[in-house]
Amino acid sequence: MQGWSKPAPEEDQDQRLKRIEKQHPQYRQALKYGETVIEGGQEVNPALHVQLHLVVENQILDREPPFVAEAAEAMERAGMDSHDVRHYLAEIMAYQVHGALSGQPYDREQHRERVEELLRNLSLG
């Protein structure tokens, strides 16, 4: 993706979020007006999308949970685009967010299992 850059440890949360938003110019108007967009025939919530990016970037930088950072490193070593890596990991994180919104506690083991399954499906684990 053009303009993609990895997170910088010295960025604060606001700077990181602004950088992520800039990396998604297709969402600029929707973010401004709180709208959803249609991508690939599916409705996408741009605000949720960039927030999930932020969560994954923080997990990678903080190495917490460590299996997220390790998976990101493995996928990038295999030649995957950093932005695509974050999308894969954000999709998994979305399941955890959905569970939390449904009143379920964070399930670290399920999160780990989904990440490990992703790596197996990509022939990386």
Buried (B, 14 or more C-beta within 10 A) or exposed (E): EEEBEBBEEEBEEEEBBEBBBEBBEEBEEBBEEEEBBEEEEEEBBBBEBBBBBBBBBBBBBEEEBEBBBBBBEBBBEEEBEBBEBBBBBBEBBBEBBEBEEEEEEEBEEBBBEBBBEBBEEBEBB
